Amino acid sequence: SFDADAALLRAVREVLPAGTSLMLDANEKASASSAHRLCALASDLGALWVEEPLPADDLAGHAALSARWPGLLASGEHLQGQIEVLPFLQHRALGVFQPDLAAMGGLSECLRCGRLAEAFGIEVSPHFLPGLFVHLAAALPGLSWLEEFPLLEPLFEGWPATDGEGMMRPHDVPGH
């Protein structure tokens, strides 16, 4: 239930060390009304954003949420290229654009879409595989967060490490 989720999120916020950022991922599971309630809660908790509260292709729903909660909505990991991304940017339907390498078709299209997002004043925070997206971070000044949940990283050799400050930097040689 929403009340149980809200209590859990409040408890998490209380135990996080000072200065720790909180982001919420609804994974496209909210209705329009519950998405608004979640955004209100996220705002009260000082969360940086709410990721994917609505289905990825719901442009009108995202635009309505963003109008009410400017800057709080993160989405884009299921959008495929500039043609799908541009309407979300034009309608200010998100505050954080989260491209995914596989959905976008690689780093080049992620870079093009990231530059579009920056032109609209939208922050970029890629979805998944930070060791590959660290190259995009070096090319996009508006990119400040890399999402990490280690699933495939063990398959890569020489993956960039995160330092003690939580920062990841690309290697000083070409390639991944």
ZAVO-958938 format. One record per residue: residue in three letters; x, y, z of N, C-alpha, C, O in turn. Coordinates in steps of 0.2 Angstrom, whole numbers, plus 5000, padded with zeros to 4 digits. Example, Ala and Ser with C-alpha at 12.3 -4.5 7.8 and 13.67 -1.06 7.14 Angstrom:
% ZAVO-958938
domar,nu,nv,nw,cau,cav,caw,cu,cv,cw,ou,ov,ow
ALA,5066,4972,5039,5062,4978,5039,5066,4984,5039,5071,4983,5042
SER,5064,4989,5035,5068,4995,5036,5064,5000,5039,5067,5006,5040
***
This chain:
% ZAVO-958938
domar,nu,nv,nw,cau,cav,caw,cu,cv,cw,ou,ov,ow
SER,5004,4994,5000,5000,5000,5000,5004,5006,5000,5010,5006,5002
PHE,5001,5012,4998,5005,5018,4998,5007,5020,5005,5013,5022,5006
ASP,5003,5019,5010,5005,5021,5016,5011,5017,5019,5015,5020,5022
ALA,5011,5011,5018,5017,5007,5020,5023,5009,5016,5028,5009,5019
ASP,5022,5010,5010,5028,5012,5006,5031,5019,5008,5037,5020,5009
ALA,5026,5024,5010,5028,5030,5012,5031,5030,5019,5036,5033,5020
ALA,5029,5025,5024,5032,5024,5030,5039,5022,5029,5044,5024,5033
LEU,5040,5017,5025,5047,5014,5023,5051,5020,5021,5057,5020,5023
LEU,5049,5024,5016,5053,5029,5013,5055,5034,5018,5061,5036,5018
ARG,5051,5036,5023,5052,5040,5028,5058,5037,5033,5062,5041,5035
ALA,5057,5031,5034,5062,5028,5039,5069,5027,5035,5074,5028,5038
VAL,5069,5026,5029,5075,5026,5025,5078,5033,5025,5084,5034,5027
ARG,5074,5038,5024,5077,5045,5024,5080,5047,5031,5085,5050,5031
GLU,5077,5044,5036,5079,5046,5043,5086,5043,5045,5090,5045,5049
VAL,5087,5037,5042,5093,5033,5043,5099,5035,5039,5105,5033,5040
LEU,5098,5038,5033,5103,5040,5028,5107,5045,5032,5105,5050,5035
PRO,5114,5045,5031,5119,5050,5033,5117,5057,5030,5115,5057,5024
ALA,5119,5062,5034,5118,5069,5031,5122,5069,5024,5127,5067,5024
GLY,5119,5073,5020,5122,5074,5013,5121,5068,5008,5123,5068,5003
THR,5118,5062,5010,5116,5057,5006,5110,5059,5002,5105,5060,5004
SER,5111,5058,4995,5105,5059,4991,5100,5053,4990,5102,5048,4991
LEU,5094,5055,4990,5089,5050,4989,5085,5051,4982,5083,5056,4980
MET,5085,5045,4979,5081,5045,4972,5076,5039,4973,5078,5034,4976
LEU,5070,5040,4970,5065,5034,4970,5064,5032,4963,5064,5036,4959
ASP,5063,5025,4963,5062,5022,4956,5055,5018,4957,5055,5013,4960
ALA,5050,5021,4953,5044,5017,4953,5043,5012,4948,5038,5008,4948
ASN,5048,5012,4943,5048,5007,4938,5041,5006,4934,5039,5000,4933
GLU,5038,5012,4932,5032,5012,4928,5026,5009,4931,5022,5007,4928
LYS,5026,5009,4938,5021,5005,4942,5015,5010,4945,5010,5007,4947
ALA,5016,5016,4944,5011,5020,4947,5005,5022,4942,5006,5023,4936
SER,4999,5024,4945,4994,5027,4941,4995,5034,4942,5000,5037,4945
ALA,4991,5038,4938,4992,5045,4938,4991,5048,4945,4995,5052,4947
SER,4986,5046,4949,4985,5049,4956,4990,5046,4960,4993,5050,4964
SER,4992,5040,4960,4998,5038,4965,5004,5041,4963,5009,5042,4967
ALA,5006,5042,4957,5012,5046,4955,5012,5053,4958,5017,5055,4960
HIS,5006,5056,4958,5006,5063,4961,5008,5062,4968,5011,5066,4971
ARG,5005,5057,4971,5006,5056,4979,5013,5055,4980,5016,5057,4985
LEU,5016,5050,4976,5023,5049,4976,5028,5055,4975,5033,5056,4979
CYS,5026,5059,4971,5030,5065,4969,5030,5070,4975,5035,5073,4977
ALA,5024,5070,4978,5023,5074,4984,5027,5072,4990,5030,5076,4993
LEU,5027,5065,4991,5031,5062,4996,5038,5063,4995,5042,5065,4999
ALA,5041,5062,4988,5048,5063,4987,5050,5070,4988,5055,5072,4990
SER,5045,5075,4986,5047,5082,4988,5048,5083,4995,5053,5087,4997
ASP,5043,5081,4999,5044,5081,5006,5050,5078,5009,5053,5081,5014
LEU,5052,5073,5006,5058,5069,5008,5065,5072,5006,5070,5070,5008
GLY,5064,5077,5001,5070,5080,4998,5074,5076,4993,5080,5077,4992
ALA,5070,5071,4990,5073,5067,4985,5075,5071,4979,5072,5076,4977
LEU,5080,5069,4976,5082,5072,4970,5077,5071,4964,5076,5075,4960
TRP,5075,5065,4964,5070,5063,4958,5066,5057,4960,5068,5053,4964
VAL,5060,5056,4956,5056,5050,4955,5057,5047,4948,5055,5051,4944
GLU,5060,5041,4948,5061,5038,4942,5055,5034,4939,5053,5030,4943
GLU,5053,5035,4933,5048,5032,4930,5042,5030,4934,5041,5024,4935
PRO,5039,5035,4936,5032,5033,4940,5027,5030,4935,5023,5027,4937
LEU,5027,5033,4929,5022,5031,4924,5025,5027,4918,5031,5026,4917
PRO,5021,5024,4914,5023,5020,4908,5027,5025,4904,5026,5031,4903
ALA,5033,5022,4901,5038,5026,4898,5035,5030,4892,5038,5035,4890
ASP,5030,5028,4889,5027,5031,4883,5021,5036,4885,5018,5039,4880
ASP,5020,5037,4891,5014,5042,4893,5017,5049,4893,5018,5051,4899
LEU,5017,5052,4887,5020,5059,4887,5015,5064,4891,5017,5068,4894
ALA,5008,5063,4890,5004,5068,4893,5004,5067,4901,5004,5072,4904
GLY,5005,5061,4903,5005,5060,4910,5012,5062,4913,5012,5066,4918
HIS,5017,5061,4910,5024,5064,4912,5024,5072,4912,5026,5075,4916
ALA,5021,5075,4907,5020,5082,4906,5016,5085,4912,5018,5090,4915
ALA,5010,5081,4914,5006,5084,4919,5010,5083,4926,5010,5088,4930
LEU,5014,5078,4927,5018,5077,4933,5023,5082,4933,5024,5085,4939
SER,5026,5083,4928,5032,5088,4928,5030,5095,4929,5033,5099,4932
ALA,5024,5097,4926,5021,5104,4927,5019,5105,4935,5021,5110,4937
ARG,5017,5100,4938,5016,5100,4945,5022,5100,4950,5022,5103,4955
TRP,5027,5095,4947,5033,5094,4951,5039,5095,4947,5042,5091,4945
PRO,5040,5102,4945,5046,5103,4940,5053,5100,4943,5054,5101,4949
GLY,5056,5097,4938,5063,5095,4940,5063,5088,4944,5069,5085,4944
LEU,5057,5086,4946,5057,5080,4950,5057,5073,4946,5058,5068,4949
LEU,5055,5074,4940,5053,5068,4936,5059,5065,4932,5062,5069,4928
ALA,5061,5059,4933,5066,5056,4929,5064,5050,4925,5060,5046,4927
SER,5066,5050,4918,5063,5045,4914,5067,5045,4907,5072,5050,4906
GLY,5066,5040,4903,5070,5040,4897,5073,5034,4895,5075,5033,4889
GLU,5074,5029,4900,5078,5023,4899,5074,5019,4894,5078,5014,4891
HIS,5068,5019,4892,5065,5015,4887,5063,5019,4881,5061,5016,4876
LEU,5065,5025,4880,5064,5029,4874,5070,5027,4869,5076,5026,4871
GLN,5068,5027,4863,5073,5025,4858,5075,5030,4853,5071,5031,4848
GLY,5080,5034,4855,5082,5039,4850,5079,5046,4850,5074,5047,4854
GLN,5082,5050,4846,5079,5057,4846,5072,5058,4845,5069,5063,4847
ILE,5069,5054,4840,5062,5055,4838,5058,5054,4844,5053,5057,4845
GLU,5059,5049,4848,5055,5048,4854,5057,5052,4860,5052,5054,4864
VAL,5063,5055,4861,5065,5059,4866,5063,5066,4865,5061,5069,4870
LEU,5063,5069,4859,5062,5076,4858,5055,5078,4861,5055,5083,4864
PRO,5049,5074,4860,5043,5077,4862,5043,5077,4870,5040,5082,4873
PHE,5047,5073,4874,5047,5073,4881,5051,5080,4883,5049,5083,4888
LEU,5056,5082,4879,5060,5088,4880,5055,5094,4879,5055,5099,4883
GLN,5052,5094,4873,5048,5100,4871,5043,5101,4875,5041,5107,4877
HIS,5040,5096,4878,5034,5097,4883,5036,5097,4890,5032,5097,4895
ARG,5043,5098,4891,5045,5098,4898,5042,5092,4902,5040,5094,4908
ALA,5042,5086,4900,5039,5081,4903,5044,5077,4907,5042,5072,4910
LEU,5050,5080,4908,5054,5077,4913,5060,5082,4915,5061,5086,4912
GLY,5062,5081,4921,5067,5085,4924,5074,5082,4923,5079,5085,4924
VAL,5074,5075,4923,5081,5072,4922,5080,5066,4916,5075,5062,4916
PHE,5084,5067,4911,5084,5062,4906,5089,5056,4907,5094,5057,4909
GLN,5086,5050,4906,5090,5044,4908,5091,5040,4902,5087,5035,4901
PRO,5095,5041,4898,5096,5037,4892,5099,5030,4894,5103,5029,4899
ASP,5097,5025,4890,5100,5018,4891,5103,5016,4884,5101,5017,4879
LEU,5109,5013,4885,5113,5012,4879,5110,5007,4874,5110,5008,4868
ALA,5107,5002,4877,5103,4997,4873,5097,5000,4869,5096,4999,4863
ALA,5093,5004,4873,5087,5006,4870,5089,5012,4865,5086,5012,4859
MET,5094,5016,4866,5096,5021,4862,5100,5019,4855,5100,5022,4850
GLY,5103,5013,4856,5107,5010,4850,5114,5012,4851,5118,5012,4846
GLY,5117,5014,4857,5124,5015,4858,5125,5022,4861,5121,5026,4862
LEU,5132,5023,4862,5134,5029,4865,5133,5035,4860,5131,5041,4863
SER,5134,5035,4854,5133,5040,4849,5126,5043,4849,5125,5049,4850
GLU,5121,5039,4849,5114,5041,4850,5112,5044,4857,5109,5049,4858
CYS,5115,5041,4862,5115,5044,4869,5118,5051,4869,5115,5055,4872
LEU,5123,5052,4866,5127,5058,4866,5122,5063,4862,5121,5069,4865
ARG,5119,5061,4857,5115,5066,4853,5109,5068,4857,5107,5074,4858
CYS,5106,5063,4860,5100,5064,4864,5102,5068,4871,5098,5072,4873
GLY,5108,5067,4874,5110,5070,4879,5111,5078,4878,5110,5082,4882
ARG,5114,5079,4872,5115,5086,4870,5108,5089,4869,5107,5095,4871
LEU,5103,5086,4866,5097,5089,4865,5094,5090,4872,5091,5096,4873
ALA,5094,5086,4877,5092,5087,4884,5095,5093,4887,5092,5097,4890
GLU,5102,5094,4886,5105,5100,4889,5103,5106,4886,5103,5111,4889
ALA,5101,5106,4879,5099,5112,4876,5092,5114,4879,5091,5120,4878
PHE,5088,5109,4881,5082,5111,4885,5083,5112,4892,5078,5114,4896
GLY,5089,5112,4894,5090,5113,4902,5089,5107,4906,5087,5108,4912
ILE,5088,5101,4903,5087,5095,4907,5093,5092,4909,5097,5090,4904
GLU,5093,5090,4915,5099,5086,4917,5099,5079,4914,5094,5076,4912
VAL,5105,5076,4913,5106,5069,4911,5109,5065,4916,5114,5067,4919
SER,5106,5059,4917,5108,5054,4922,5107,5047,4919,5102,5045,4919
PRO,5112,5044,4915,5111,5038,4911,5109,5032,4916,5110,5032,4922
HIS,5105,5028,4912,5103,5022,4916,5108,5016,4914,5109,5014,4909
PHE,5110,5013,4920,5114,5007,4919,5121,5008,4916,5122,5013,4913
LEU,5125,5003,4917,5132,5002,4915,5136,5009,4915,5138,5012,4910
PRO,5137,5011,4921,5141,5017,4922,5148,5017,4919,5151,5022,4917
GLY,5151,5011,4919,5158,5011,4916,5158,5013,4909,5164,5015,4906
LEU,5153,5012,4905,5152,5014,4898,5150,5021,4898,5152,5025,4894
PHE,5145,5023,4902,5142,5030,4902,5147,5035,4905,5146,5041,4904
VAL,5153,5033,4908,5157,5038,4911,5160,5042,4905,5162,5048,4906
HIS,5161,5039,4899,5163,5042,4893,5158,5048,4891,5160,5053,4889
LEU,5152,5046,4892,5147,5051,4890,5147,5057,4895,5146,5063,4894
ALA,5148,5055,4902,5149,5060,4907,5154,5065,4905,5154,5071,4907
ALA,5160,5063,4902,5165,5067,4901,5164,5072,4895,5167,5077,4894
ALA,5159,5070,4891,5157,5074,4885,5151,5079,4886,5149,5083,4882
LEU,5147,5078,4892,5141,5081,4893,5141,5085,4900,5141,5082,4905
PRO,5142,5091,4900,5143,5095,4907,5137,5094,4911,5137,5095,4917
GLY,5131,5093,4908,5125,5092,4912,5124,5086,4915,5119,5084,4919
LEU,5129,5081,4914,5128,5074,4917,5131,5074,4924,5137,5075,4924
SER,5128,5073,4929,5131,5073,4936,5130,5066,4940,5134,5065,4945
TRP,5126,5062,4938,5125,5055,4941,5125,5050,4936,5123,5050,4930
LEU,5129,5044,4938,5129,5038,4935,5125,5033,4939,5127,5032,4945
GLU,5121,5029,4936,5117,5024,4940,5121,5018,4940,5123,5015,4935
GLU,5122,5015,4946,5125,5009,4946,5121,5004,4950,5119,5005,4956
PHE,5120,4998,4947,5118,4992,4950,5121,4986,4946,5119,4984,4941
PRO,5126,4984,4950,5131,4979,4946,5128,4972,4944,5127,4968,4949
LEU,5127,4972,4938,5124,4965,4935,5129,4962,4930,5131,4957,4931
LEU,5131,4967,4926,5135,4965,4920,5143,4966,4921,5147,4964,4917
GLU,5144,4971,4926,5151,4973,4927,5156,4968,4927,5162,4968,4925
PRO,5155,4962,4930,5160,4956,4931,5162,4954,4924,5167,4951,4923
LEU,5158,4955,4919,5159,4953,4912,5165,4957,4909,5168,4955,4904
PHE,5166,4963,4911,5170,4968,4908,5177,4968,4912,5177,4967,4918
GLU,5182,4968,4908,5189,4968,4911,5191,4976,4911,5189,4979,4906
GLY,5194,4978,4916,5197,4985,4916,5191,4990,4917,5192,4996,4915
TRP,5186,4988,4920,5180,4993,4921,5183,4999,4926,5186,4997,4931
PRO,5181,5005,4924,5183,5010,4929,5180,5009,4936,5174,5007,4937
ALA,5184,5011,4941,5182,5010,4948,5179,5016,4950,5181,5022,4948
THR,5175,5016,4955,5172,5022,4959,5177,5023,4964,5179,5019,4968
ASP,5179,5029,4965,5184,5031,4970,5180,5032,4977,5174,5031,4977
GLY,5184,5034,4982,5181,5034,4989,5176,5040,4990,5172,5040,4994
GLU,5176,5045,4985,5171,5050,4985,5165,5048,4980,5161,5053,4980
GLY,5165,5042,4978,5159,5040,4974,5160,5043,4967,5155,5043,4963
MET,5166,5045,4964,5167,5047,4958,5170,5042,4953,5174,5038,4956
MET,5168,5042,4947,5171,5037,4942,5173,5042,4936,5170,5046,4934
ARG,5179,5040,4934,5182,5043,4929,5184,5039,4923,5186,5033,4925
PRO,5184,5041,4917,5186,5036,4912,5194,5035,4912,5197,5039,4915
HIS,5196,5030,4909,5203,5028,4909,5206,5033,4904,5203,5036,4900
ASP,5213,5034,4905,5216,5039,4900,5219,5036,4894,5223,5038,4890
VAL,5216,5030,4892,5217,5027,4886,5211,5026,4882,5205,5026,4885
PRO,5211,5025,4875,5205,5024,4871,5201,5018,4873,5204,5013,4875
GLY,5195,5018,4872,5190,5012,4873,5188,5011,4880,5188,5016,4884
HIS,5184,5006,4881,5181,5004,4887,5186,5001,4892,5184,4999,4897
***
